Amino acid sequence: MTAIRSFLYNVAFYVNLIVLMIVFTPIYFVLPRLKAWFVPKFWARSSLWLQHVIAGTKSEITGVENLPNTSFILAPKHQSFWDVLAFFPYLKDPLFILKRELMWIPLFGWYVAKMQMVPVNRGERAKALRAVVAATSKEMERNRQLIIYPEGTRRAPGDEPAYKWGIAELYSKLNVPVVPVAHAAGLYWPRRKFLRYPGTIHARFLPPIPPGLDRKAFLERLIAETEAACDQMLIEAATGPNPPPLPPTALKRLGELGVSVTR
């Protein structure tokens, strides 16, 4: 049954994306940029609604009161495509740093360009970082919210943290607060798999880390606070009623935390 519902959800997900892009395209490119945000936000919300209805996976996000009213960096744990969808509907004017090649995709690239994201050429890292900082600083002056995944790539639930130095550089240069985001979505929407497991994905916006710390102290605090909250959510998911399948990384981490679970 899980495989069938997962297949149906994946079909519905892409059909929903294509239909919305076609239907809303005339409106999207005519509206002012800030008002046009309702289109991608509607897509995200409708995708999560479909996940709930078809796959039986509910999303609950708390800690909205921790989001500052000024510009800030949102730093979510990155475990699956779920955490790409789930958070930007809560932000007024989100900003992504993305590969410039994505801007070349017909229609999708036009949608991204409309929202004035920051493209990056990953070929020359030092030069690219300087260009990204300059472009991002300019956008953040417009009271935008930068979404950046501190580990860069998707990690399995319970896996060893692998935070990159880039977010510390941006934190130092942009001089804005950073809001960590904890969740265990990879248990329900695993990376590189089409299966979607039923249950409730809990995520939380944690209290912001204020600007002004040195980079090392900031990174240590970001890791400690994010991972502690993720560990708690992993424990709750694994020991609650009807837990999802646990990957080896999650079982290993639970063992390190002294939590015994039956497979």
C-alpha positions in Angstrom: 0.0 0.0 0.0 2.8 2.4 0.8 4.4 1.9 -2.6 1.1 2.5 -4.4 0.4 5.7 -2.4 3.9 6.8 -3.0 3.6 6.3 -6.7 0.3 8.1 -6.8 1.8 11.0 -4.8 4.8 11.3 -7.1 2.6 11.5 -10.1 0.3 14.0 -8.5 3.3 16.1 -7.4 4.7 16.5 -11.0 1.2 17.0 -12.5 0.5 19.7 -10.0 3.8 21.4 -10.8 3.2 21.4 -14.5 -0.4 22.4 -14.4 0.2 25.3 -12.0 3.1 26.6 -14.1 0.9 26.6 -17.2 -2.2 28.0 -15.5 -0.4 30.7 -13.5 2.2 31.8 -16.0 0.2 34.7 -17.5 -0.5 36.0 -14.1 2.9 35.4 -12.6 4.9 37.4 -15.1 2.5 40.3 -15.1 2.2 40.8 -11.3 4.8 42.8 -9.3 7.5 40.5 -7.9 6.4 40.5 -4.3 2.7 39.8 -5.2 3.8 37.0 -7.6 5.2 35.1 -4.7 1.8 33.6 -4.1 2.3 31.3 -7.1 5.3 29.3 -5.8 4.0 29.5 -2.3 0.7 28.0 -3.4 2.6 25.3 -5.2 4.5 24.4 -2.1 1.4 24.3 0.1 -0.6 22.3 -2.4 2.3 19.8 -2.8 2.3 19.3 1.0 -1.5 19.0 1.0 -1.3 16.3 -1.6 1.3 14.5 0.4 -1.0 14.5 3.4 -4.1 13.4 1.4 -2.4 10.8 -0.8 0.6 9.5 1.1 -0.8 10.1 4.6 2.1 12.4 5.6 1.2 15.4 7.6 3.5 18.4 8.1 3.5 20.4 11.4 5.9 23.4 11.7 6.2 25.3 14.9 8.4 28.2 16.2 7.1 30.8 13.8 7.4 33.3 16.6 11.2 32.9 16.3 11.3 34.4 12.8 12.7 38.0 13.0 10.9 40.9 11.2 14.1 42.0 9.6 16.4 40.3 7.2 17.8 37.0 8.4 19.3 33.7 7.3 17.2 30.6 7.5 19.4 27.5 8.1 17.4 24.3 7.7 18.6 20.8 8.2 18.7 19.3 4.6 17.4 15.7 4.4 15.0 15.6 1.4 13.1 17.7 -1.1 10.5 18.2 1.7 12.6 20.9 3.3 12.9 22.8 0.1 9.1 23.0 -0.1 8.1 23.4 3.5 9.7 26.6 4.8 9.6 29.4 2.2 5.8 29.8 2.4 6.5 31.2 5.9 8.8 33.9 4.6 7.8 37.2 3.1 10.5 37.4 0.4 12.8 34.4 0.5 16.1 34.3 -1.3 18.0 31.2 -2.6 21.6 30.9 -3.8 21.5 28.4 -6.6 23.5 27.0 -9.4 23.5 29.3 -12.4 22.7 26.4 -14.7 19.2 26.2 -13.2 18.6 29.7 -14.7 19.0 28.2 -18.2 16.0 25.7 -17.8 13.1 27.0 -20.0 10.1 28.3 -18.0 11.6 27.1 -14.6 14.6 29.4 -15.1 12.2 32.3 -16.0 10.2 31.7 -12.8 13.5 31.8 -10.8 14.7 34.9 -12.5 11.4 36.7 -11.7 12.1 36.2 -8.0 15.7 37.6 -8.4 17.6 34.8 -6.8 21.4 34.7 -6.6 23.1 32.4 -9.2 26.5 31.1 -8.5 29.3 29.7 -10.7 30.8 26.9 -8.7 33.8 26.6 -11.0 35.9 29.2 -9.1 35.1 28.8 -5.4 36.9 31.9 -4.0 35.7 34.2 -6.8 32.2 32.7 -6.6 32.0 33.3 -2.8 32.9 37.0 -3.2 30.3 37.4 -6.0 27.7 35.6 -3.9 28.4 37.8 -0.8 28.2 41.0 -2.9 24.9 40.0 -4.6 23.3 38.6 -1.5 24.2 41.7 0.6 22.4 43.9 -2.0 19.3 41.7 -1.8 19.3 41.5 2.0 19.1 45.3 2.1 15.6 44.9 0.7 14.5 43.0 3.9 14.8 39.5 2.3 15.3 36.1 4.0 18.2 34.0 2.7 17.6 30.2 2.8 20.8 28.3 2.9 21.4 24.6 3.8 24.5 24.6 6.1 25.6 21.1 5.1 25.2 21.8 1.4 23.8 18.5 0.4 21.1 16.2 1.7 22.1 14.0 4.6 20.3 10.9 6.0 18.5 11.2 9.4 21.0 10.6 12.2 24.0 10.9 9.9 27.2 12.6 11.1 26.9 16.4 10.8 28.9 17.8 7.9 28.4 21.6 8.2 30.3 23.7 5.6 32.3 26.8 6.4 30.3 28.8 3.8 27.4 29.7 6.1 29.8 31.1 8.7 31.3 33.3 6.0 27.9 34.6 5.0 26.9 35.1 8.7 30.1 37.1 9.2 29.7 39.2 6.1 25.9 39.8 6.1 25.7 40.6 9.8 22.2 39.3 10.3 20.7 36.7 12.6 20.5 33.1 11.7 17.5 30.9 12.4 18.3 27.2 12.6 15.6 24.8 11.5 15.3 21.2 13.0 13.3 18.3 11.6 13.5 14.6 10.7 11.7 14.8 7.4 14.1 12.3 5.8 12.4 9.5 7.7 9.2 10.1 5.8 10.5 11.5 2.5 13.8 9.7 2.1 16.5 11.2 -0.2 16.9 9.4 -3.5 13.8 7.2 -3.0 10.3 7.5 -4.4 8.7 6.1 -1.2 6.7 8.5 1.0 5.9 7.1 4.5 2.8 8.0 6.5 3.0 9.9 9.7 3.7 13.5 10.9 6.8 15.4 9.9 7.6 17.8 12.8 9.8 20.8 12.2 10.7 23.8 14.3 12.2 27.2 13.7 14.7 27.5 16.6 15.5 30.8 18.4 17.7 33.0 16.2 21.5 33.2 16.7 22.2 36.9 16.9 24.9 38.5 14.7 28.3 39.5 16.0 29.8 36.2 17.1 33.1 35.1 15.6 32.7 32.6 12.9 34.0 29.6 14.9 31.7 30.3 17.8 28.8 30.8 15.5 29.3 27.5 13.7 29.8 25.6 16.9 26.5 27.0 18.3 24.6 26.4 15.0 25.7 22.7 15.0 25.0 22.2 18.7 21.5 23.7 18.7 20.4 22.2 15.4 21.7 18.7 16.1 20.3 18.6 19.6 16.8 19.5 18.3 17.1 17.0 15.5 18.1 14.3 17.9 15.0 15.0 20.0 12.8 14.8 16.9 14.4 11.6 15.8 13.8 10.0 19.2 10.1 11.2 19.2 9.6 9.8 15.7 11.3 6.5 16.4 9.6 5.8 19.7 6.1 7.2 18.9 3.2 5.2 17.6 3.5 3.8 14.1 7.2 4.9 13.5 8.5 5.1 10.0 11.3 2.7 8.8 14.6 3.7 10.3 17.7 3.9 8.1 21.0 2.6 9.4 22.2 6.1 10.2 19.1 6.7 12.4 19.5 3.4 14.2 23.2 4.2 14.8 22.5 7.6 16.2 19.7 6.3 18.4 22.1 3.8 19.9 24.6 6.6 20.6 21.8 8.5 22.4 21.0 5.4 24.5 17.6 4.9 22.9 16.5 1.3 22.1 14.0 0.7 19.4 12.6 -2.5 17.8 12.9 -2.8 14.1 
